[in-house]
Structures are given as C-alpha cells and as structure tokens.
Amino acid sequence: MSSVASELKYFNELTILAMAEMQNPSDDFVRFFAKQAYSSVVTAKVLEQYTPLVKRVFTQIVNDQIAERLKSAFKKETEAEEKNFRRLHLSQKAIRCLPMMEKV
C-alpha cells in the first residue's frame, strides 16, 4: 500500500475514534485530561465528574471553530459586497456626470 493510501486509512480510522471519544468519552480518555487538571488521585468519582466536562469541552471547541469559520466567511462576503457597492456607486456617479461632460 502506498504511503498516501496508508496515511488516508489511518487518518480515517483516527477520525472515527476521535469522533467516538468526543460523543462518548471513555474512562481512559477522560483520565488522560483529568490527570493533567486534577491535583489528586483520579478516582471513579472524579472520572464521573470529569466525563461530562470533557464532553462539553470538546463540543465547545468544535462549536468555536465552526463559529470562527462562519465569522471569517461572513466577513469576506461582507467585504466583497461593500467593494461591489462602492464600484456600483462610483459607476452611477460617472454615468450622471456624462451629460454634463457632453455640454463642455
């Protein structure tokens, strides 16, 4: 198998695993983060408390990235519309000036 095909295969597998962890985080996944954020021993009770937090964190990260992309796309669209409006406005001014120029 070529390296590109192999990389795509593993990329797809990792994507499926990551999505599954985001939707329903495993104890090992939650423990990974809890160990770094919680200063004491990570018990079953701590895992129970951290599981919904980890799920919310990843949901929020995805939502923030989507919002940022939408904001960026909207900004680009707005800038393009403003540029087109200015061009149209200048063209209309030029057209209105033509009769005056013909008199000269």
Wavefront OBJ file of the C-alpha trace (Angstrom):
o trace
v 0.000 0.000 0.000
v 1.316 3.446 -0.876
v 2.178 5.850 1.913
v -0.625 8.205 0.832
v -3.206 5.406 0.904
v -1.854 4.167 4.210
v -1.965 7.656 5.706
v -5.542 8.140 4.488
v -6.566 4.811 6.007
v -5.094 5.729 9.403
v -6.451 9.263 9.169
v -9.959 7.905 8.641
v -9.593 5.415 11.496
v -8.330 8.126 13.860
v -11.160 10.434 12.802
v -13.719 7.752 13.683
v -12.027 7.117 17.038
v -11.811 10.829 17.872
v -15.457 11.398 16.991
v -16.485 8.449 19.162
v -14.444 9.815 22.092
v -15.977 13.257 21.671
v -19.507 11.862 21.698
v -18.975 9.323 24.466
v -15.584 9.782 26.183
v -14.019 6.594 27.521
v -12.603 6.431 31.036
v -9.060 6.326 29.628
v -9.719 9.447 27.545
v -11.214 11.321 30.495
v -8.422 10.093 32.784
v -5.829 11.498 30.351
v -7.223 15.009 30.843
v -8.230 14.631 34.470
v -4.668 13.647 35.443
v -3.429 16.926 33.991
v -6.142 19.114 35.509
v -6.861 17.409 38.833
v -4.200 17.653 41.529
v -5.091 14.478 43.416
v -5.722 10.817 42.607
v -8.224 10.305 39.788
v -10.885 8.097 41.335
v -14.098 6.717 39.852
v -15.949 9.683 41.368
v -13.524 12.143 39.734
v -13.998 10.365 36.397
v -17.745 10.659 36.852
v -17.395 14.404 37.422
v -14.937 14.953 34.579
v -16.686 12.892 31.891
v -19.423 15.468 31.123
v -16.830 18.265 31.396
v -14.552 16.637 28.827
v -17.516 16.075 26.527
v -18.604 19.734 26.867
v -15.057 20.989 26.306
v -14.738 19.151 23.006
v -18.219 20.209 21.916
v -17.307 23.814 22.717
v -14.031 23.564 20.791
v -15.873 22.319 17.698
v -18.571 24.986 18.075
v -15.945 27.718 18.458
v -14.110 26.562 15.338
v -17.336 26.475 13.335
v -18.288 29.942 14.585
v -14.849 31.297 13.686
v -15.042 29.879 10.166
v -18.533 31.274 9.672
v -17.424 34.651 11.002
v -14.448 34.663 8.650
v -16.587 33.656 5.662
v -19.216 36.271 6.529
v -16.536 38.946 6.852
v -15.109 38.079 3.438
v -18.582 38.109 1.907
v -19.405 41.452 3.541
v -16.131 42.972 2.343
v -16.819 41.768 -1.205
v -20.353 43.189 -1.097
v -19.053 46.538 0.170
v -16.442 46.635 -2.572
v -19.079 45.888 -5.212
v -21.377 48.547 -3.736
v -18.615 51.158 -3.895
v -17.888 50.223 -7.525
v -21.565 50.456 -8.417
v -21.909 53.787 -6.618
v -18.879 55.213 -8.434
v -20.205 53.921 -11.771
v -23.567 55.569 -11.168
v -21.839 58.865 -10.328
v -19.811 58.625 -13.521
v -22.958 57.975 -15.566
v -24.682 61.022 -14.034
v -21.661 63.180 -14.914
v -21.669 62.165 -18.603
v -24.393 64.625 -19.674
v -22.509 67.466 -18.009
v -19.300 66.492 -19.741
v -21.002 66.384 -23.157
v -22.056 70.045 -22.759
v -18.463 71.144 -22.308
l 1 2 3 4 5 6 7 8 9 10 11 12 13 14 15 16 17 18 19 20 21 22 23 24 25 26 27 28 29 30 31 32 33 34 35 36 37 38 39 40 41 42 43 44 45 46 47 48 49 50 51 52 53 54 55 56 57 58 59 60 61 62 63 64 65 66 67 68 69 70 71 72 73 74 75 76 77 78 79 80 81 82 83 84 85 86 87 88 89 90 91 92 93 94 95 96 97 98 99 100 101 102 103 104
